Amino acid sequence: MKYDSHLRTPLARVRGLGSAKEGAADWMAGRLTSLALIPLNLWFVVSVLTGALTLDADGVRAWMAQPLNGLLMALMMGIILHHSKHGIQVVLEDYVHGEFAKFVALALNTGIHLLAAVLTAFAIVKLHFLNA
């Protein structure tokens, strides 16, 4: 006798199907990157507000030449871009319909974030070694 699927709970019906396998990991990654950004953003805001980072070009160069500042800035920007990429990816996967449109949107999302990561890393390295 075949088991009646309408008698199953909603959780039992979706367990092991589709994106439900990866949803918890994506959700957790989003929360972990958010938590990691809290102290990094606080560090950056405190640096700006206390005058450690002046707003002229020479001040930024001098500030970025310090090893800890360069490392923390690279870490913060990497996590921001990772968080942004995956957040936008979730929205695209949920709201873009049609396989080709979804593929193009996800490829553009990945490409734009990869380009931003490369340019950000280049700028941080350049600023760090400019005054070192």
Phi and psi in radians as a Rosetta constraint file:
Dihedral C 1 N 2 CA 2 C 2 CIRCULARHARMONIC -1.340 0.35
Dihedral N 2 CA 2 C 2 N 3 CIRCULARHARMONIC 2.415 0.35
Dihedral C 2 N 3 CA 3 C 3 CIRCULARHARMONIC -1.279 0.35
Dihedral N 3 CA 3 C 3 N 4 CIRCULARHARMONIC 2.306 0.35
Dihedral C 3 N 4 CA 4 C 4 CIRCULARHARMONIC -1.346 0.35
Dihedral N 4 CA 4 C 4 N 5 CIRCULARHARMONIC 2.022 0.35
Dihedral C 4 N 5 CA 5 C 5 CIRCULARHARMONIC -1.240 0.35
Dihedral N 5 CA 5 C 5 N 6 CIRCULARHARMONIC -0.402 0.35
Dihedral C 5 N 6 CA 6 C 6 CIRCULARHARMONIC -1.286 0.35
Dihedral N 6 CA 6 C 6 N 7 CIRCULARHARMONIC -0.182 0.35
Dihedral C 6 N 7 CA 7 C 7 CIRCULARHARMONIC -1.524 0.35
Dihedral N 7 CA 7 C 7 N 8 CIRCULARHARMONIC -0.132 0.35
Dihedral C 7 N 8 CA 8 C 8 CIRCULARHARMONIC -1.422 0.35
Dihedral N 8 CA 8 C 8 N 9 CIRCULARHARMONIC 2.671 0.35
Dihedral C 8 N 9 CA 9 C 9 CIRCULARHARMONIC -1.264 0.35
Dihedral N 9 CA 9 C 9 N 10 CIRCULARHARMONIC 2.777 0.35
Dihedral C 9 N 10 CA 10 C 10 CIRCULARHARMONIC -0.998 0.35
Dihedral N 10 CA 10 C 10 N 11 CIRCULARHARMONIC -0.665 0.35
Dihedral C 10 N 11 CA 11 C 11 CIRCULARHARMONIC -1.119 0.35
Dihedral N 11 CA 11 C 11 N 12 CIRCULARHARMONIC -0.717 0.35
Dihedral C 11 N 12 CA 12 C 12 CIRCULARHARMONIC -1.143 0.35
Dihedral N 12 CA 12 C 12 N 13 CIRCULARHARMONIC -0.559 0.35
Dihedral C 12 N 13 CA 13 C 13 CIRCULARHARMONIC -1.253 0.35
Dihedral N 13 CA 13 C 13 N 14 CIRCULARHARMONIC -0.563 0.35
Dihedral C 13 N 14 CA 14 C 14 CIRCULARHARMONIC -1.736 0.35
Dihedral N 14 CA 14 C 14 N 15 CIRCULARHARMONIC -0.193 0.35
Dihedral C 14 N 15 CA 15 C 15 CIRCULARHARMONIC -1.034 0.35
Dihedral N 15 CA 15 C 15 N 16 CIRCULARHARMONIC 2.192 0.35
Dihedral C 15 N 16 CA 16 C 16 CIRCULARHARMONIC 1.429 0.35
Dihedral N 16 CA 16 C 16 N 17 CIRCULARHARMONIC 0.146 0.35
Dihedral C 16 N 17 CA 17 C 17 CIRCULARHARMONIC -1.992 0.35
Dihedral N 17 CA 17 C 17 N 18 CIRCULARHARMONIC 2.416 0.35
Dihedral C 17 N 18 CA 18 C 18 CIRCULARHARMONIC 0.958 0.35
Dihedral N 18 CA 18 C 18 N 19 CIRCULARHARMONIC -2.452 0.35
Dihedral C 18 N 19 CA 19 C 19 CIRCULARHARMONIC -1.256 0.35
Dihedral N 19 CA 19 C 19 N 20 CIRCULARHARMONIC -0.171 0.35
Dihedral C 19 N 20 CA 20 C 20 CIRCULARHARMONIC -1.045 0.35
Dihedral N 20 CA 20 C 20 N 21 CIRCULARHARMONIC -0.411 0.35
Dihedral C 20 N 21 CA 21 C 21 CIRCULARHARMONIC -1.224 0.35
Dihedral N 21 CA 21 C 21 N 22 CIRCULARHARMONIC -0.569 0.35
Dihedral C 21 N 22 CA 22 C 22 CIRCULARHARMONIC -1.871 0.35
Dihedral N 22 CA 22 C 22 N 23 CIRCULARHARMONIC -0.168 0.35
Dihedral C 22 N 23 CA 23 C 23 CIRCULARHARMONIC -1.061 0.35
Dihedral N 23 CA 23 C 23 N 24 CIRCULARHARMONIC -0.728 0.35
Dihedral C 23 N 24 CA 24 C 24 CIRCULARHARMONIC -1.160 0.35
Dihedral N 24 CA 24 C 24 N 25 CIRCULARHARMONIC -0.684 0.35
Dihedral C 24 N 25 CA 25 C 25 CIRCULARHARMONIC -1.162 0.35
Dihedral N 25 CA 25 C 25 N 26 CIRCULARHARMONIC -0.738 0.35
Dihedral C 25 N 26 CA 26 C 26 CIRCULARHARMONIC -1.112 0.35
Dihedral N 26 CA 26 C 26 N 27 CIRCULARHARMONIC -0.742 0.35
Dihedral C 26 N 27 CA 27 C 27 CIRCULARHARMONIC -1.069 0.35
Dihedral N 27 CA 27 C 27 N 28 CIRCULARHARMONIC -0.794 0.35
Dihedral C 27 N 28 CA 28 C 28 CIRCULARHARMONIC -1.159 0.35
Dihedral N 28 CA 28 C 28 N 29 CIRCULARHARMONIC -0.693 0.35
Dihedral C 28 N 29 CA 29 C 29 CIRCULARHARMONIC -1.083 0.35
Dihedral N 29 CA 29 C 29 N 30 CIRCULARHARMONIC -0.707 0.35
Dihedral C 29 N 30 CA 30 C 30 CIRCULARHARMONIC -1.095 0.35
Dihedral N 30 CA 30 C 30 N 31 CIRCULARHARMONIC -0.711 0.35
Dihedral C 30 N 31 CA 31 C 31 CIRCULARHARMONIC -1.213 0.35
Dihedral N 31 CA 31 C 31 N 32 CIRCULARHARMONIC -0.701 0.35
Dihedral C 31 N 32 CA 32 C 32 CIRCULARHARMONIC -1.172 0.35
Dihedral N 32 CA 32 C 32 N 33 CIRCULARHARMONIC -0.710 0.35
Dihedral C 32 N 33 CA 33 C 33 CIRCULARHARMONIC -1.186 0.35
Dihedral N 33 CA 33 C 33 N 34 CIRCULARHARMONIC -0.617 0.35
Dihedral C 33 N 34 CA 34 C 34 CIRCULARHARMONIC -1.086 0.35
Dihedral N 34 CA 34 C 34 N 35 CIRCULARHARMONIC -0.780 0.35
Dihedral C 34 N 35 CA 35 C 35 CIRCULARHARMONIC -1.117 0.35
Dihedral N 35 CA 35 C 35 N 36 CIRCULARHARMONIC -0.688 0.35
Dihedral C 35 N 36 CA 36 C 36 CIRCULARHARMONIC -1.157 0.35
Dihedral N 36 CA 36 C 36 N 37 CIRCULARHARMONIC -0.532 0.35
Dihedral C 36 N 37 CA 37 C 37 CIRCULARHARMONIC -1.314 0.35
Dihedral N 37 CA 37 C 37 N 38 CIRCULARHARMONIC -0.361 0.35
Dihedral C 37 N 38 CA 38 C 38 CIRCULARHARMONIC -1.052 0.35
Dihedral N 38 CA 38 C 38 N 39 CIRCULARHARMONIC -1.003 0.35
Dihedral C 38 N 39 CA 39 C 39 CIRCULARHARMONIC -1.166 0.35
Dihedral N 39 CA 39 C 39 N 40 CIRCULARHARMONIC -0.571 0.35
Dihedral C 39 N 40 CA 40 C 40 CIRCULARHARMONIC -1.166 0.35
Dihedral N 40 CA 40 C 40 N 41 CIRCULARHARMONIC -0.735 0.35
Dihedral C 40 N 41 CA 41 C 41 CIRCULARHARMONIC -1.196 0.35
Dihedral N 41 CA 41 C 41 N 42 CIRCULARHARMONIC -0.647 0.35
Dihedral C 41 N 42 CA 42 C 42 CIRCULARHARMONIC -1.082 0.35
Dihedral N 42 CA 42 C 42 N 43 CIRCULARHARMONIC -0.750 0.35
Dihedral C 42 N 43 CA 43 C 43 CIRCULARHARMONIC -1.015 0.35
Dihedral N 43 CA 43 C 43 N 44 CIRCULARHARMONIC -0.794 0.35
Dihedral C 43 N 44 CA 44 C 44 CIRCULARHARMONIC -1.146 0.35
Dihedral N 44 CA 44 C 44 N 45 CIRCULARHARMONIC -0.797 0.35
Dihedral C 44 N 45 CA 45 C 45 CIRCULARHARMONIC -1.125 0.35
Dihedral N 45 CA 45 C 45 N 46 CIRCULARHARMONIC -0.749 0.35
Dihedral C 45 N 46 CA 46 C 46 CIRCULARHARMONIC -1.098 0.35
Dihedral N 46 CA 46 C 46 N 47 CIRCULARHARMONIC -0.690 0.35
Dihedral C 46 N 47 CA 47 C 47 CIRCULARHARMONIC -1.063 0.35
Dihedral N 47 CA 47 C 47 N 48 CIRCULARHARMONIC -0.726 0.35
Dihedral C 47 N 48 CA 48 C 48 CIRCULARHARMONIC -1.230 0.35
Dihedral N 48 CA 48 C 48 N 49 CIRCULARHARMONIC -0.805 0.35
Dihedral C 48 N 49 CA 49 C 49 CIRCULARHARMONIC -1.230 0.35
Dihedral N 49 CA 49 C 49 N 50 CIRCULARHARMONIC -0.538 0.35
Dihedral C 49 N 50 CA 50 C 50 CIRCULARHARMONIC -1.486 0.35
Dihedral N 50 CA 50 C 50 N 51 CIRCULARHARMONIC -0.037 0.35
Dihedral C 50 N 51 CA 51 C 51 CIRCULARHARMONIC 1.480 0.35
Dihedral N 51 CA 51 C 51 N 52 CIRCULARHARMONIC 0.072 0.35
Dihedral C 51 N 52 CA 52 C 52 CIRCULARHARMONIC -1.110 0.35
Dihedral N 52 CA 52 C 52 N 53 CIRCULARHARMONIC -0.509 0.35
Dihedral C 52 N 53 CA 53 C 53 CIRCULARHARMONIC -2.016 0.35
Dihedral N 53 CA 53 C 53 N 54 CIRCULARHARMONIC 1.814 0.35
Dihedral C 53 N 54 CA 54 C 54 CIRCULARHARMONIC -1.395 0.35
Dihedral N 54 CA 54 C 54 N 55 CIRCULARHARMONIC 2.796 0.35
Dihedral C 54 N 55 CA 55 C 55 CIRCULARHARMONIC -1.602 0.35
Dihedral N 55 CA 55 C 55 N 56 CIRCULARHARMONIC 0.136 0.35
Dihedral C 55 N 56 CA 56 C 56 CIRCULARHARMONIC -1.671 0.35
Dihedral N 56 CA 56 C 56 N 57 CIRCULARHARMONIC 2.894 0.35
Dihedral C 56 N 57 CA 57 C 57 CIRCULARHARMONIC -1.100 0.35
Dihedral N 57 CA 57 C 57 N 58 CIRCULARHARMONIC -0.707 0.35
Dihedral C 57 N 58 CA 58 C 58 CIRCULARHARMONIC -1.155 0.35
Dihedral N 58 CA 58 C 58 N 59 CIRCULARHARMONIC -0.643 0.35
Dihedral C 58 N 59 CA 59 C 59 CIRCULARHARMONIC -1.151 0.35
Dihedral N 59 CA 59 C 59 N 60 CIRCULARHARMONIC -0.709 0.35
Dihedral C 59 N 60 CA 60 C 60 CIRCULARHARMONIC -1.136 0.35
Dihedral N 60 CA 60 C 60 N 61 CIRCULARHARMONIC -0.755 0.35
Dihedral C 60 N 61 CA 61 C 61 CIRCULARHARMONIC -1.074 0.35
Dihedral N 61 CA 61 C 61 N 62 CIRCULARHARMONIC -0.779 0.35
Dihedral C 61 N 62 CA 62 C 62 CIRCULARHARMONIC -1.137 0.35
Dihedral N 62 CA 62 C 62 N 63 CIRCULARHARMONIC -0.706 0.35
Dihedral C 62 N 63 CA 63 C 63 CIRCULARHARMONIC -1.152 0.35
Dihedral N 63 CA 63 C 63 N 64 CIRCULARHARMONIC -0.760 0.35
Dihedral C 63 N 64 CA 64 C 64 CIRCULARHARMONIC -1.249 0.35
Dihedral N 64 CA 64 C 64 N 65 CIRCULARHARMONIC -0.344 0.35
Dihedral C 64 N 65 CA 65 C 65 CIRCULARHARMONIC -1.242 0.35
Dihedral N 65 CA 65 C 65 N 66 CIRCULARHARMONIC -0.322 0.35
Dihedral C 65 N 66 CA 66 C 66 CIRCULARHARMONIC -1.315 0.35
Dihedral N 66 CA 66 C 66 N 67 CIRCULARHARMONIC 2.237 0.35
Dihedral C 66 N 67 CA 67 C 67 CIRCULARHARMONIC -0.969 0.35
Dihedral N 67 CA 67 C 67 N 68 CIRCULARHARMONIC -0.758 0.35
Dihedral C 67 N 68 CA 68 C 68 CIRCULARHARMONIC -1.136 0.35
Dihedral N 68 CA 68 C 68 N 69 CIRCULARHARMONIC -0.710 0.35
Dihedral C 68 N 69 CA 69 C 69 CIRCULARHARMONIC -1.142 0.35
Dihedral N 69 CA 69 C 69 N 70 CIRCULARHARMONIC -0.740 0.35
Dihedral C 69 N 70 CA 70 C 70 CIRCULARHARMONIC -1.091 0.35
Dihedral N 70 CA 70 C 70 N 71 CIRCULARHARMONIC -0.740 0.35
Dihedral C 70 N 71 CA 71 C 71 CIRCULARHARMONIC -1.143 0.35
Dihedral N 71 CA 71 C 71 N 72 CIRCULARHARMONIC -0.828 0.35
Dihedral C 71 N 72 CA 72 C 72 CIRCULARHARMONIC -1.151 0.35
Dihedral N 72 CA 72 C 72 N 73 CIRCULARHARMONIC -0.638 0.35
Dihedral C 72 N 73 CA 73 C 73 CIRCULARHARMONIC -1.155 0.35
Dihedral N 73 CA 73 C 73 N 74 CIRCULARHARMONIC -0.757 0.35
Dihedral C 73 N 74 CA 74 C 74 CIRCULARHARMONIC -1.096 0.35
Dihedral N 74 CA 74 C 74 N 75 CIRCULARHARMONIC -0.737 0.35
Dihedral C 74 N 75 CA 75 C 75 CIRCULARHARMONIC -1.113 0.35
Dihedral N 75 CA 75 C 75 N 76 CIRCULARHARMONIC -0.798 0.35
Dihedral C 75 N 76 CA 76 C 76 CIRCULARHARMONIC -1.082 0.35
Dihedral N 76 CA 76 C 76 N 77 CIRCULARHARMONIC -0.808 0.35
Dihedral C 76 N 77 CA 77 C 77 CIRCULARHARMONIC -1.170 0.35
Dihedral N 77 CA 77 C 77 N 78 CIRCULARHARMONIC -0.668 0.35
Dihedral C 77 N 78 CA 78 C 78 CIRCULARHARMONIC -1.084 0.35
Dihedral N 78 CA 78 C 78 N 79 CIRCULARHARMONIC -0.755 0.35
Dihedral C 78 N 79 CA 79 C 79 CIRCULARHARMONIC -1.216 0.35
Dihedral N 79 CA 79 C 79 N 80 CIRCULARHARMONIC -0.686 0.35
Dihedral C 79 N 80 CA 80 C 80 CIRCULARHARMONIC -1.037 0.35
Dihedral N 80 CA 80 C 80 N 81 CIRCULARHARMONIC -0.817 0.35
Dihedral C 80 N 81 CA 81 C 81 CIRCULARHARMONIC -1.168 0.35
Dihedral N 81 CA 81 C 81 N 82 CIRCULARHARMONIC -0.673 0.35
Dihedral C 81 N 82 CA 82 C 82 CIRCULARHARMONIC -1.104 0.35
Dihedral N 82 CA 82 C 82 N 83 CIRCULARHARMONIC -0.812 0.35
Dihedral C 82 N 83 CA 83 C 83 CIRCULARHARMONIC -1.080 0.35
Dihedral N 83 CA 83 C 83 N 84 CIRCULARHARMONIC -0.759 0.35
Dihedral C 83 N 84 CA 84 C 84 CIRCULARHARMONIC -1.124 0.35
Dihedral N 84 CA 84 C 84 N 85 CIRCULARHARMONIC -0.810 0.35
Dihedral C 84 N 85 CA 85 C 85 CIRCULARHARMONIC -1.027 0.35
Dihedral N 85 CA 85 C 85 N 86 CIRCULARHARMONIC -0.820 0.35
Dihedral C 85 N 86 CA 86 C 86 CIRCULARHARMONIC -1.280 0.35
Dihedral N 86 CA 86 C 86 N 87 CIRCULARHARMONIC -0.567 0.35
Dihedral C 86 N 87 CA 87 C 87 CIRCULARHARMONIC -1.126 0.35
Dihedral N 87 CA 87 C 87 N 88 CIRCULARHARMONIC -0.791 0.35
Dihedral C 87 N 88 CA 88 C 88 CIRCULARHARMONIC -1.173 0.35
Dihedral N 88 CA 88 C 88 N 89 CIRCULARHARMONIC -0.633 0.35
Dihedral C 88 N 89 CA 89 C 89 CIRCULARHARMONIC -1.072 0.35
Dihedral N 89 CA 89 C 89 N 90 CIRCULARHARMONIC -0.727 0.35
Dihedral C 89 N 90 CA 90 C 90 CIRCULARHARMONIC -1.093 0.35
Dihedral N 90 CA 90 C 90 N 91 CIRCULARHARMONIC -0.754 0.35
Dihedral C 90 N 91 CA 91 C 91 CIRCULARHARMONIC -1.103 0.35
Dihedral N 91 CA 91 C 91 N 92 CIRCULARHARMONIC -0.785 0.35
Dihedral C 91 N 92 CA 92 C 92 CIRCULARHARMONIC -1.098 0.35
Dihedral N 92 CA 92 C 92 N 93 CIRCULARHARMONIC -0.749 0.35
Dihedral C 92 N 93 CA 93 C 93 CIRCULARHARMONIC -1.114 0.35
Dihedral N 93 CA 93 C 93 N 94 CIRCULARHARMONIC -0.575 0.35
Dihedral C 93 N 94 CA 94 C 94 CIRCULARHARMONIC -1.431 0.35
Dihedral N 94 CA 94 C 94 N 95 CIRCULARHARMONIC -0.604 0.35
Dihedral C 94 N 95 CA 95 C 95 CIRCULARHARMONIC -2.018 0.35
Dihedral N 95 CA 95 C 95 N 96 CIRCULARHARMONIC -0.167 0.35
Dihedral C 95 N 96 CA 96 C 96 CIRCULARHARMONIC -1.655 0.35
Dihedral N 96 CA 96 C 96 N 97 CIRCULARHARMONIC 2.119 0.35
Dihedral C 96 N 97 CA 97 C 97 CIRCULARHARMONIC -1.820 0.35
Dihedral N 97 CA 97 C 97 N 98 CIRCULARHARMONIC 2.605 0.35
Dihedral C 97 N 98 CA 98 C 98 CIRCULARHARMONIC 1.673 0.35
Dihedral N 98 CA 98 C 98 N 99 CIRCULARHARMONIC 2.222 0.35
Dihedral C 98 N 99 CA 99 C 99 CIRCULARHARMONIC -1.110 0.35
Dihedral N 99 CA 99 C 99 N 100 CIRCULARHARMONIC -0.740 0.35
Dihedral C 99 N 100 CA 100 C 100 CIRCULARHARMONIC -1.180 0.35
Dihedral N 100 CA 100 C 100 N 101 CIRCULARHARMONIC -0.782 0.35
Dihedral C 100 N 101 CA 101 C 101 CIRCULARHARMONIC -1.081 0.35
Dihedral N 101 CA 101 C 101 N 102 CIRCULARHARMONIC -0.702 0.35
Dihedral C 101 N 102 CA 102 C 102 CIRCULARHARMONIC -1.151 0.35
Dihedral N 102 CA 102 C 102 N 103 CIRCULARHARMONIC -0.744 0.35
Dihedral C 102 N 103 CA 103 C 103 CIRCULARHARMONIC -1.056 0.35
Dihedral N 103 CA 103 C 103 N 104 CIRCULARHARMONIC -0.807 0.35
Dihedral C 103 N 104 CA 104 C 104 CIRCULARHARMONIC -1.107 0.35
Dihedral N 104 CA 104 C 104 N 105 CIRCULARHARMONIC -0.788 0.35
Dihedral C 104 N 105 CA 105 C 105 CIRCULARHARMONIC -1.092 0.35
Dihedral N 105 CA 105 C 105 N 106 CIRCULARHARMONIC -0.756 0.35
Dihedral C 105 N 106 CA 106 C 106 CIRCULARHARMONIC -1.191 0.35
Dihedral N 106 CA 106 C 106 N 107 CIRCULARHARMONIC -0.661 0.35
Dihedral C 106 N 107 CA 107 C 107 CIRCULARHARMONIC -1.148 0.35
Dihedral N 107 CA 107 C 107 N 108 CIRCULARHARMONIC -0.731 0.35
Dihedral C 107 N 108 CA 108 C 108 CIRCULARHARMONIC -1.113 0.35
Dihedral N 108 CA 108 C 108 N 109 CIRCULARHARMONIC -0.732 0.35
Dihedral C 108 N 109 CA 109 C 109 CIRCULARHARMONIC -1.021 0.35
Dihedral N 109 CA 109 C 109 N 110 CIRCULARHARMONIC -0.840 0.35
Dihedral C 109 N 110 CA 110 C 110 CIRCULARHARMONIC -1.129 0.35
Dihedral N 110 CA 110 C 110 N 111 CIRCULARHARMONIC -0.784 0.35
Dihedral C 110 N 111 CA 111 C 111 CIRCULARHARMONIC -1.106 0.35
Dihedral N 111 CA 111 C 111 N 112 CIRCULARHARMONIC -0.766 0.35
Dihedral C 111 N 112 CA 112 C 112 CIRCULARHARMONIC -1.132 0.35
Dihedral N 112 CA 112 C 112 N 113 CIRCULARHARMONIC -0.732 0.35
Dihedral C 112 N 113 CA 113 C 113 CIRCULARHARMONIC -1.223 0.35
Dihedral N 113 CA 113 C 113 N 114 CIRCULARHARMONIC -0.610 0.35
Dihedral C 113 N 114 CA 114 C 114 CIRCULARHARMONIC -1.149 0.35
Dihedral N 114 CA 114 C 114 N 115 CIRCULARHARMONIC -0.781 0.35
Dihedral C 114 N 115 CA 115 C 115 CIRCULARHARMONIC -1.057 0.35
Dihedral N 115 CA 115 C 115 N 116 CIRCULARHARMONIC -0.763 0.35
Dihedral C 115 N 116 CA 116 C 116 CIRCULARHARMONIC -1.084 0.35
Dihedral N 116 CA 116 C 116 N 117 CIRCULARHARMONIC -0.680 0.35
Dihedral C 116 N 117 CA 117 C 117 CIRCULARHARMONIC -1.145 0.35
Dihedral N 117 CA 117 C 117 N 118 CIRCULARHARMONIC -0.759 0.35
Dihedral C 117 N 118 CA 118 C 118 CIRCULARHARMONIC -1.127 0.35
Dihedral N 118 CA 118 C 118 N 119 CIRCULARHARMONIC -0.804 0.35
Dihedral C 118 N 119 CA 119 C 119 CIRCULARHARMONIC -1.140 0.35
Dihedral N 119 CA 119 C 119 N 120 CIRCULARHARMONIC -0.672 0.35
Dihedral C 119 N 120 CA 120 C 120 CIRCULARHARMONIC -1.137 0.35
Dihedral N 120 CA 120 C 120 N 121 CIRCULARHARMONIC -0.796 0.35
Dihedral C 120 N 121 CA 121 C 121 CIRCULARHARMONIC -1.078 0.35
Dihedral N 121 CA 121 C 121 N 122 CIRCULARHARMONIC -0.742 0.35
Dihedral C 121 N 122 CA 122 C 122 CIRCULARHARMONIC -1.059 0.35
Dihedral N 122 CA 122 C 122 N 123 CIRCULARHARMONIC -0.798 0.35
Dihedral C 122 N 123 CA 123 C 123 CIRCULARHARMONIC -1.126 0.35
Dihedral N 123 CA 123 C 123 N 124 CIRCULARHARMONIC -0.727 0.35
Dihedral C 123 N 124 CA 124 C 124 CIRCULARHARMONIC -1.157 0.35
Dihedral N 124 CA 124 C 124 N 125 CIRCULARHARMONIC -0.775 0.35
Dihedral C 124 N 125 CA 125 C 125 CIRCULARHARMONIC -1.097 0.35
Dihedral N 125 CA 125 C 125 N 126 CIRCULARHARMONIC -0.761 0.35
Dihedral C 125 N 126 CA 126 C 126 CIRCULARHARMONIC -1.077 0.35
Dihedral N 126 CA 126 C 126 N 127 CIRCULARHARMONIC -0.818 0.35
Dihedral C 126 N 127 CA 127 C 127 CIRCULARHARMONIC -1.142 0.35
Dihedral N 127 CA 127 C 127 N 128 CIRCULARHARMONIC -0.645 0.35
Dihedral C 127 N 128 CA 128 C 128 CIRCULARHARMONIC -1.149 0.35
Dihedral N 128 CA 128 C 128 N 129 CIRCULARHARMONIC -0.786 0.35
Dihedral C 128 N 129 CA 129 C 129 CIRCULARHARMONIC -1.547 0.35
Dihedral N 129 CA 129 C 129 N 130 CIRCULARHARMONIC -0.119 0.35
Dihedral C 129 N 130 CA 130 C 130 CIRCULARHARMONIC -1.133 0.35
Dihedral N 130 CA 130 C 130 N 131 CIRCULARHARMONIC -0.690 0.35
Dihedral C 130 N 131 CA 131 C 131 CIRCULARHARMONIC -1.891 0.35
Dihedral N 131 CA 131 C 131 N 132 CIRCULARHARMONIC 0.017 0.35
